């Protein structure tokens, strides 16, 4: 009997934060992983070692999602990794990498807006395009958005607007890639205690308490709340979910 082939999942920004937590959940579920990092190679290698200890194959590759000119070379490197694993394609792409911005609308500069565009919309758009030949038919694409695309918090207009654009893109991809049986969805985390945005939510106890008060489940989200959701949306039994926005926020501001 042939040995089942483990699915391969590529997670941008998978070496830290929510990406790393998702990678751990997926490794436990039997996925082999390709993780990207922007500059912290030692941190990425440490993440890889932890995942390899779970018995998975893991590769870490540098990638700046704001630099779309590098995507063709990155895709070629992914192809090399897959070939080394005896594969030609991978099953799942998680567009996770990003950074935050907390600046009032009136003070947001053109440079800041352009940066949010390159990282959160142009990057996922063109990177998915570059990797599309390497994604297996019947695979999945999961775009990470934010609760801030649904509810509005002053100071996050640029970030939230780009995440809203990603949610629209998700529906177009679901439509256009359906002929290849590729499911495309959005996962929108709510407020999560991580080092994202300088760890503001984790360190500012007043902000933390306010978020908890606005959440029916009575607390701020934890990384495992998102990592578990990512793994669930990439399970074999959830392929029929397609073109949807799933929010994991504990019901914040419903």
PAZAPA-4460 file (N, C-alpha, C; in steps of 0.05 Angstrom, whole numbers, plus 32768, in hexadecimal, padded with zeros to 4 digits):
% residues 254
    n_x    n_y    n_z   ca_x   ca_y   ca_z    c_x    c_y    c_z   seq   type   mol
   8011   7FE8   8000   8000   8000   8000   8012   8019   8000     1      X     A
   800B   802C   7FEF   801A   8045   7FED   8017   8055   8007     2      X     A
   802E   8061   800F   802D   8072   8026   8020   808D   801F     3      X     A
   800C   8096   802F   7FFF   80B0   8028   8014   80C7   8028     4      X     A
   8010   80D9   8015   8022   80F0   8012   8019   8106   8025     5      X     A
   802B   8110   8036   8023   8125   8048   801F   813F   8038     6      X     A
   800A   814E   803F   8006   8168   8031   801D   817B   8039     7      X     A
   8024   818C   8026   8038   81A1   802A   8029   81BC   802B     8      X     A
   802F   81CB   8040   8022   81E6   8044   8038   81FB   8045     9      X     A
   8034   8210   8035   8047   8227   8035   8039   823E   8045    10      X     A
   8047   8247   8059   803C   825D   806A   804F   8275   8068    11      X     A
   8046   828B   805D   8057   82A3   805E   8057   82AE   807A    12      X     A
   806E   82B8   8083   8070   82C1   809F   806C   82AB   80B3    13      X     A
   8074   8293   80AB   806E   827C   80BC   8082   8277   80D2    14      X     A
   8096   8288   80D5   80AB   8283   80E8   80A6   8290   8103    15      X     A
   8090   829F   8105   808A   82AD   811F   806C   82B3   8121    16      X     A
   8064   82BA   8139   8049   82C3   813D   8034   82AF   8135    17      X     A
   801E   82B9   8129   8008   82A8   8122   8010   8294   810D    18      X     A
   8022   829B   80FB   802B   8289   80E6   8039   8271   80F3    19      X     A
   804A   8276   8106   8058   8260   8114   8045   824E   8123    20      X     A
   8031   825A   8130   801E   824A   813F   800E   8239   812C    21      X     A
   8006   8244   8115   7FF7   8234   8101   8009   821E   80F7    22      X     A
   8023   8223   80F2   8035   820E   80E9   8036   81F7   80FD    23      X     A
   8036   81FD   8117   8036   81E8   812B   801D   81D7   812A    24      X     A
   8006   81E4   8128   7FED   81D5   8126   7FED   81C3   810D    25      X     A
   7FF7   81CE   80F6   7FF7   81BF   80DE   800B   81A8   80DF    26      X     A
   8022   81AC   80EB   8035   8197   80EE   8029   817F   80FE    27      X     A
   801B   8186   8113   800E   8171   8123   7FF9   8162   8114    28      X     A
   7FEE   8170   80FF   7FD9   8163   80EE   7FE5   8154   80D7    29      X     A
   8000   8154   80D5   800D   8144   80C1   8017   8153   80A8    30      X     A
   8018   816D   80A9   8021   817D   8092   803F   8180   8093    31      X     A
   804B   817F   807B   8067   8189   8078   8064   81A7   8071    32      X     A
   8079   81B6   8077   8076   81D3   8076   808D   81E1   8069    33      X     A
   8086   81F6   805A   8099   820A   8050   8091   8224   805D    34      X     A
   80A4   8230   806D   809F   8248   807C   80B0   825F   8071    35      X     A
   80A6   8276   806F   80B6   828D   8067   80BB   82A0   807F    36      X     A
   80D1   82AE   807D   80D8   82C2   8090   80E4   82DA   8081    37      X     A
   80E3   82F2   808D   80EE   8309   8080   810B   830E   8086    38      X     A
   8112   830D   80A0   812E   8314   80A6   8139   8304   80BD    39      X     A
   8128   82F8   80CE   8132   82EA   80E6   8138   82CD   80E0    40      X     A
   814E   82C7   80D4   8154   82AB   80CB   8157   8298   80E3    41      X     A
   8164   82A2   80F9   8168   8291   8110   814D   8288   811C    42      X     A
   813A   829B   811D   811F   8296   8127   8111   8281   8115    43      X     A
   8115   8284   80FB   8108   8272   80E8   8114   8256   80EB    44      X     A
   812E   8254   80EE   813B   823A   80F2   8132   822C   810C    45      X     A
   812E   823C   8121   8124   8231   813A   8108   8227   8137    46      X     A
   80F7   8235   8128   80DC   822B   8123   80DD   8211   8113    47      X     A
   80EE   8210   80FF   80F1   81F8   80EF   80F9   81E0   8100    48      X     A
   810C   81E4   8112   8115   81CF   8123   80FF   81C4   8135    49      X     A
   80EE   81D6   8140   80D8   81CD   8150   80C4   81BC   8140    50      X     A
   80BF   81C4   8128   80AC   81B6   8117   80B8   819B   810D    51      X     A
   80D1   819B   8107   80DE   8182   80FF   80DE   816E   8116    52      X     A
   80DF   8178   812F   80DD   8166   8146   80C2   8158   8148    53      X     A
   80AE   8163   813A   8094   8156   8139   8093   8142   8122    54      X     A
   80A9   813E   8114   80AB   812A   80FF   80A4   8134   80E4    55      X     A
   80A4   814E   80E0   809C   8159   80C6   80B5   8163   80B6    56      X     A
   80B2   8164   809C   80C6   8171   808B   80BF   818F   808B    57      X     A
   80D4   819F   808E   80D0   81BC   8090   80E7   81CA   8081    58      X     A
   80DF   81DE   8071   80F3   81EF   8064   80EC   820C   806B    59      X     A
   8101   821C   806F   80FC   8239   8075   810A   8249   805F    60      X     A
   80FC   825C   8054   8106   826C   803D   8102   8289   8043    61      X     A
   8115   829A   803C   8112   82B7   803F   80FE   82C2   802A    62      X     A
   80ED   82D5   8033   80DB   82E2   8021   80D1   82FC   802D    63      X     A
   80D3   8311   801D   80C7   832B   8024   80AE   832E   8013    64      X     A
   8097   832B   801F   807E   832D   800F   8079   8348   8004    65      X     A
   8088   835C   800D   8085   8377   8002   8096   837A   7FE8    66      X     A
   80A7   8367   7FE2   80B8   8368   7FCB   80AE   8355   7FB5    67      X     A
   809B   835D   7FA6   808F   834B   7F92   80A3   8344   7F7C    68      X     A
   80B8   8353   7F78   80CC   834C   7F64   80DC   8333   7F6B    69      X     A
   80DA   832A   7F84   80E8   8312   7F8C   80D8   82F9   7F8A    70      X     A
   80BF   82FB   7F81   80AD   82E4   7F83   80B3   82CE   7F6F    71      X     A
   80BD   82D5   7F58   80C4   82C0   7F44   80DB   82AF   7F4F    72      X     A
   80EF   82BC   7F5A   8106   82AD   7F65   80FD   829D   7F7D    73      X     A
   80EA   82A7   7F8D   80E0   8298   7FA4   80D2   827F   7F9B    74      X     A
   80C1   8282   7F86   80B2   826B   7F7C   80C6   8255   7F72    75      X     A
   80DB   825E   7F65   80EF   824B   7F5C   80FC   823C   7F74    76      X     A
   8101   824A   7F89   810C   823E   7FA1   80F9   822A   7FAE    77      X     A
   80DF   8231   7FAE   80CB   821E   7FB8   80CB   8205   7FA7    78      X     A
   80CD   8208   7F8D   80CE   81F1   7F7B   80E5   81DF   7F82    79      X     A
   80FC   81EB   7F89   8114   81DB   7F90   810F   81CC   7FAA    80      X     A
   8103   81D9   7FBE   80FC   81CB   7FD7   80EA   81B3   7FD2    81      X     A
   80D5   81B8   7FC2   80C3   81A2   7FBC   80D0   818B   7FAE    82      X     A
   80E2   8192   7F9B   80F0   817D   7F8C   8101   816C   7F9F    83      X     A
   810D   8179   7FB3   811D   816B   7FC7   810C   8158   7FD8    84      X     A
   80F2   815E   7FDA   80E0   814C   7FE8   80D1   8139   7FD6    85      X     A
   80DA   8138   7FBD   80CD   8126   7FAA   80B2   812F   7FA1    86      X     A
   80AD   8149   7FA2   8093   8155   7F9B   8096   8169   7F85    87      X     A
   8080   816E   7F77   807F   8183   7F62   806E   819A   7F6B    88      X     A
   805B   8195   7F7D   8048   81AA   7F85   8043   81A8   7FA4    89      X     A
   8037   81BD   7FAE   802F   81BC   7FCA   8011   81C1   7FCB    90      X     A
   8005   81BA   7FE2   7FE8   81BA   7FE4   7FDB   81D4   7FEE    91      X     A
   7FE8   81E1   8001   7FDB   81F7   800F   7FED   8210   8010    92      X     A
   7FE2   8227   800B   7FF0   8241   800E   7FE1   8251   8022    93      X     A
   7FEF   825A   8037   7FE4   826C   804B   7FF2   8287   8049    94      X     A
   7FE3   829B   803F   7FEE   82B6   803C   7FEB   82C4   8057    95      X     A
   7FFF   82C2   8068   7FFD   82CB   8083   800F   82E3   8089    96      X     A
   8026   82E6   807C   803A   82FA   8084   802E   8316   8083    97      X     A
   8036   8326   8097   802C   8342   8097   8037   8351   80AF    98      X     A
   8030   836A   80AF   8038   837C   80C5   8021   838F   80CA    99      X     A
   8020   839A   80E2   800A   83AC   80E8   8011   83CA   80E5   100      X     A
   7FFD   83DB   80E7   8001   83F8   80E7   7FEB   8404   80F7   101      X     A
   7FF3   8414   810B   7FDF   8422   811C   7FE4   8440   811B   102      X     A
   7FD7   844C   8108   7FDA   8469   8103   7FBF   8475   80FC   103      X     A
   7FB7   848B   8108   7F9D   8497   8100   7F9C   849C   80E2   104      X     A
   7F84   849B   80D6   7F81   84A0   80BA   7F8E   84BA   80B1   105      X     A
   7F89   84D0   80C0   7F92   84EA   80B8   7FB1   84EC   80B8   106      X     A
   7FBE   84DA   80C7   7FDC   84DB   80C8   7FE9   84C5   80B7   107      X     A
   7FDA   84B4   80AB   7FE5   849E   809B   7FF3   84AA   8082   108      X     A
   800C   84A3   807E   801B   84AE   8067   8017   849C   804F   109      X     A
   801E   84A8   8038   801D   8499   801F   8030   8481   8020   110      X     A
   8047   8485   802C   805B   846F   802E   8050   8458   803F   111      X     A
   8042   845F   8055   8036   844A   8066   8020   843B   8058   112      X     A
   8010   844A   8049   7FFA   843D   803A   8005   842B   8025   113      X     A
   801A   8434   8017   8027   8423   8002   8033   840A   800E   114      X     A
   803E   840C   8026   804A   83F5   8033   8034   83E0   803A   115      X     A
   801E   83EA   8045   8008   83D8   804B   7FFE   83CA   8032   116      X     A
   7FFD   83D9   801C   7FF4   83CE   8002   8007   83B8   7FF9   117      X     A
   8021   83BE   7FF9   8034   83AA   7FF0   8034   8390   8000   118      X     A
   8032   8394   801A   8033   837C   802C   8019   836C   802C   119      X     A
   8003   837A   802E   7FEA   836C   8034   7FD8   8367   801C   120      X     A
   7FDD   8374   8006   7FCC   836F   7FEE   7FDD   8367   7FD6   121      X     A
   7FEE   8379   7FCE   7FFE   8373   7FB6   800F   835A   7FBA   122      X     A
   801A   8357   7FD2   802B   833F   7FD8   801B   8325   7FD5   123      X     A
   8005   8321   7FE4   7FF6   8309   7FE1   7FEB   8304   7FC5   124      X     A
   7FE3   831A   7FB8   7FD8   8317   7F9D   7FEE   830C   7F8A   125      X     A
   8005   8319   7F89   8019   8310   7F75   8028   82F7   7F7E   126      X     A
   802B   82F3   7F98   8038   82DB   7FA1   8027   82C2   7F9B   127      X     A
   800D   82C4   7FA0   7FFB   82AE   7F99   7FFC   82A8   7F7B   128      X     A
   7FFD   82BE   7F6B   8000   82BB   7F4E   8019   82AC   7F47   129      X     A
   8030   82B3   7F53   8049   82A7   7F4D   804A   8289   7F56   130      X     A
   803C   8283   7F6C   803D   8267   7F76   8027   8256   7F6B   131      X     A
   8014   8261   7F5C   7FFD   8252   7F53   8004   8238   7F43   132      X     A
   8019   8238   7F32   8020   821F   7F24   802A   820A   7F37   133      X     A
   8032   8211   7F4F   803D   81FE   7F62   8028   81F4   7F76   134      X     A
   8010   81FF   7F75   7FFA   81F7   7F87   7FEB   81E0   7F79   135      X     A
   7FE8   81CA   7F87   7FDB   81B3   7F7B   7FBD   81B8   7F77   136      X     A
   7FB2   81AC   7F61   7F96   81AD   7F5D   7F88   81A0   7F76   137      X     A
   7F72   81AC   7F7F   7F65   81A2   7F97   7F72   81AD   7FB0   138      X     A
   7F84   81C0   7FAE   7F92   81CB   7FC5   7F82   81E1   7FD2   139      X     A
   7F8F   81F0   7FE4   7F81   8205   7FF2   7F93   821E   7FF3   140      X     A
   7F86   8235   7FF3   7F93   824F   7FF9   7F84   825B   8010   141      X     A
   7F92   8264   8024   7F86   8271   803B   7F93   828C   803F   142      X     A
   7F83   82A1   803C   7F8D   82BC   803F   7F86   82C6   805B   143      X     A
   7F9A   82D0   8069   7F96   82DA   8084   7F8E   82F8   8083   144      X     A
   7F76   82FE   808D   7F6C   8319   808E   7F6D   8323   80AB   145      X     A
   7F58   8330   80B3   7F57   833B   80CE   7F3A   8343   80D5   146      X     A
   7F33   8341   80EE   7F19   834B   80F7   7F15   8368   80F0   147      X     A
   7F2C   8377   80EC   7F2B   8393   80E6   7F20   8399   80CA   148      X     A
   7F1C   8384   80BA   7F0E   8388   80A0   7EF0   8388   80A4   149      X     A
   7EE6   8380   80BB   7EC9   8381   80C2   7EC3   8397   80D5   150      X     A
   7ED1   8399   80EC   7ECC   83AE   80FE   7EE2   83C3   80FD   151      X     A
   7EDD   83DB   8105   7EEF   83F1   8101   7EFA   83FA   811C   152      X     A
   7F15   83FC   811E   7F22   8406   8135   7F33   841E   812C   153      X     A
   7F30   8436   8137   7F3F   844D   812E   7F5D   8447   812E   154      X     A
   7F6B   8450   8119   7F88   844C   8117   7F90   8435   8105   155      X     A
   7F7C   8426   80FB   7F83   840E   80EB   7F77   840F   80CF   156      X     A
   7F71   8427   80C5   7F64   8429   80AB   7F74   841D   8094   157      X     A
   7F8E   8422   8093   7F9E   8418   807D   7FA0   83F9   807E   158      X     A
   7FA6   83EF   8095   7FA8   83D2   8099   7F8E   83C4   8094   159      X     A
   7F78   83CE   80A0   7F5E   83C1   809D   7F54   83C2   8080   160      X     A
   7F5A   83D8   8072   7F51   83DA   8057   7F5E   83C6   8044   161      X     A
   7F78   83C2   8049   7F87   83AE   8038   7F7D   8392   803E   162      X     A
   7F76   838C   8057   7F6B   8372   805D   7F4F   836F   8051   163      X     A
   7F40   8384   804F   7F27   8383   8041   7F2B   837C   8024   164      X     A
   7F40   8387   8017   7F46   8381   7FFB   7F4D   8363   7FF8   165      X     A
   7F5B   8359   800B   7F63   833C   800A   7F4A   832B   800B   166      X     A
   7F36   8333   801B   7F1D   8323   801C   7F0E   8323   8002   167      X     A
   7F0E   8339   7FF4   7F02   833A   7FD9   7F12   8328   7FC6   168      X     A
   7F2D   832A   7FC7   7F3E   8319   7FB7   7F38   82FC   7FBB   169      X     A
   7F34   82F4   7FD4   7F2E   82D8   7FDA   7F16   82CE   7FCA   170      X     A
   7F01   82DE   7FC8   7EE9   82D5   7FB9   7EF0   82D2   7F9B   171      X     A
   7F00   82E4   7F91   7F07   82E2   7F75   7F18   82C9   7F6F   172      X     A
   7F2B   82C4   7F81   7F3B   82AC   7F7E   7F2B   8293   7F80   173      X     A
   7F18   8292   7F92   7F06   827A   7F95   7EF7   8276   7F7B   174      X     A
   7EEE   828B   7F6E   7EE0   8289   7F55   7EF2   8280   7F3F   175      X     A
   7F09   828C   7F3C   7F1A   8286   7F25   7F2A   826C   7F28   176      X     A
   7F2F   8263   7F40   7F3E   824B   7F43   7F2D   8232   7F48   177      X     A
   7F13   8236   7F47   7F00   8220   7F4C   7F04   8209   7F38   178      X     A
   7F0B   8210   7F1F   7F0E   81FB   7F0B   7F26   81E8   7F12   179      X     A
   7F37   81F1   7F23   7F4D   81E0   7F2C   7F47   81D4   7F48   180      X     A
   7F2E   81D8   7F51   7F26   81CE   7F6B   7F36   81D8   7F83   181      X     A
   7F40   81F1   7F7F   7F4F   81FE   7F95   7F3C   820F   7FA5   182      X     A
   7F39   8209   7FBE   7F28   8218   7FD0   7F38   8230   7FDB   183      X     A
   7F2B   8247   7FDC   7F39   8260   7FE6   7F27   826D   7FFA   184      X     A
   7F31   8272   8012   7F22   827E   8027   7F33   8293   8036   185      X     A
   7F25   82A3   8046   7F32   82B7   8057   7F2D   82AF   8074   186      X     A
   7F42   82B0   8084   7F40   82AE   80A1   7F47   82C9   80AC   187      X     A
   7F34   82D4   80BC   7F37   82EF   80C8   7F3A   82ED   80E6   188      X     A
   7F53   82ED   80F1   7F56   82ED   810E   7F4C   8307   811A   189      X     A
   7F42   8305   8132   7F3C   831D   8142   7F55   8326   8150   190      X     A
   7F51   8332   8168   7F68   833C   8177   7F75   8325   8186   191      X     A
   7F8F   8320   8180   7F9E   8309   818A   7FB6   8313   8199   192      X     A
   7FBC   8307   81AF   7FD4   830E   81BF   7FED   8301   81B2   193      X     A
   7FFB   8312   81A2   8015   830A   8196   8027   8322   8197   194      X     A
   803E   8320   818A   8050   8337   8188   8049   8348   8170   195      X     A
   8033   8342   8162   802B   8351   814A   8025   836E   8153   196      X     A
   802E   8381   8143   802B   839D   814A   803A   83A6   8163   197      X     A
   8050   8398   8167   8060   839F   817F   8056   8393   8198   198      X     A
   8043   8380   8196   8038   8373   81AE   8025   8386   81BD   199      X     A
   801A   839A   81AF   8009   83AE   81BD   7FF2   83A2   81CD   200      X     A
   7FE4   838F   81C1   7FCD   8383   81CE   7FD6   8373   81E7   201      X     A
   7FEC   8366   81E5   7FF7   8356   81FB   8001   8367   8212   202      X     A
   800D   837E   820C   801A   838E   8220   8008   83A3   822C   203      X     A
   7FF4   83AD   821D   7FE2   83C2   8226   7FCA   83B5   8234   204      X     A
   7FCB   83B3   824F   7FB6   83A5   825D   7F9B   83B2   825B   205      X     A
   7F9B   83CD   8258   7F81   83DB   8255   7F74   83D3   823A   206      X     A
   7F85   83D3   8225   7F7B   83CB   820B   7F72   83AE   820B   207      X     A
   7F82   839D   8218   7F7B   8381   821A   7F60   837D   8227   208      X     A
   7F5B   838B   823D   7F42   8389   824C   7F2B   8393   823B   209      X     A
   7F2F   83A9   822B   7F1A   83B3   821A   7F12   839E   8205   210      X     A
   7F26   8392   81F8   7F20   837E   81E4   7F11   8367   81F0   211      X     A
   7F19   835E   8208   7F0B   8348   8215   7EEE   834F   821B   212      X     A
   7EEA   8368   8222   7ECF   8371   8228   7EBD   8373   8210   213      X     A
   7EC9   8375   81F8   7EB9   8376   81DF   7EB6   835B   81D2   214      X     A
   7EC0   8346   81DF   7EC0   832B   81D4   7EAD   8319   81E4   215      X     A
   7E98   830E   81D8   7E86   82FD   81E7   7E92   82E7   81F7   216      X     A
   7EA9   82DB   81ED   7EB6   82C6   81FC   7EC7   82D0   8212   217      X     A
   7EC9   82EB   8215   7ED4   82F7   822D   7EF2   82F7   8230   218      X     A
   7F00   82F5   821A   7F1E   82F6   821C   7F29   82FF   8202   219      X     A
   7F43   8304   8202   7F52   830A   81E9   7F5B   82F0   81DD   220      X     A
   7F5D   82EF   81C3   7F65   82D7   81B5   7F82   82D0   81BA   221      X     A
   7F87   82B6   81B8   7FA2   82AB   81BB   7FAB   829E   81A1   222      X     A
   7FC6   829C   819C   7FCF   8291   8183   7FC3   8276   817C   223      X     A
   7FBF   8264   8190   7FB3   824A   818A   7F97   824C   817E   224      X     A
   7F88   8262   8185   7F6E   8266   8179   7F6F   8268   815B   225      X     A
   7F85   8274   8151   7F88   8278   8134   7F96   8260   8127   226      X     A
   7FAB   8256   8134   7FB9   823F   8129   7FA6   8228   8125   227      X     A
   7F94   8223   8139   7F81   820D   8136   7F6D   8212   8120   228      X     A
   7F65   822B   811C   7F53   8232   8106   7F5F   822D   80EB   229      X     A
   7F79   8235   80E8   7F87   8230   80CF   7F88   8212   80C9   230      X     A
   7F8F   8203   80DC   7F91   81E6   80D8   7F75   81DA   80D1   231      X     A
   7F60   81E4   80DE   7F46   81DA   80D8   7F3D   81E0   80BB   232      X     A
   7F44   81F8   80B2   7F3C   8200   8097   7F4D   81F3   8081   233      X     A
   7F62   81E5   8089   7F72   81D6   8075   7F6F   81B8   8078   234      X     A
   7F5C   81B0   8089   7F56   8193   808B   7F48   8189   8072   235      X     A
   7F4B   816F   806C   7F3E   8164   8054   7F1F   8168   8054   236      X     A
   7F14   8168   806C   7EF7   816A   806E   7EEB   8185   806A   237      X     A
   7EFC   819A   8066   7EF1   81B5   8064   7EF5   81C1   8048   238      X     A
   7EFB   81B0   8034   7F01   81BA   8019   7EE8   81C6   800C   239      X     A
   7ED0   81BF   8016   7EB8   81CB   800A   7EB3   81E7   8013   240      X     A
   7EC1   81F0   8028   7EC0   820C   8030   7ED1   821C   801B   241      X     A
   7EC4   822E   800E   7ED2   823C   7FF8   7EC7   8258   7FF4   242      X     A
   7EDA   826B   7FF0   7ED2   8287   7FEC   7EC6   8294   8004   243      X     A
   7ECD   828B   801C   7EC1   8295   8034   7ED4   82A4   8045   244      X     A
   7EC9   82B6   8056   7ED8   82C4   806A   7ED0   82B8   8085   245      X     A
   7EE3   82AC   8093   7EDF   82A1   80AD   7EEE   82B2   80C1   246      X     A
   7EDF   82BD   80D4   7EEB   82CE   80E9   7EF0   82BE   8102   247      X     A
   7F08   82BF   810D   7F0E   82B2   8126   7F15   82C8   813A   248      X     A
   7F00   82D3   8147   7F04   82EA   8159   7EF5   82E7   8173   249      X     A
   7EEA   82CF   8178   7EDA   82CC   8190   7EC0   82DB   818F   250      X     A
   7EB9   82E5   8177   7EA1   82F5   8174   7EA4   8312   817B   251      X     A
   7EBC   831C   817A   7EC2   8338   8181   7EB0   834B   8171   252      X     A
   7EA3   835D   8180   7E93   8373   8174   7E7D   8368   8162   253      X     A
   7E71   8351   8169   7E5B   8348   8158   7E42   835A   815C   254      X     A
***
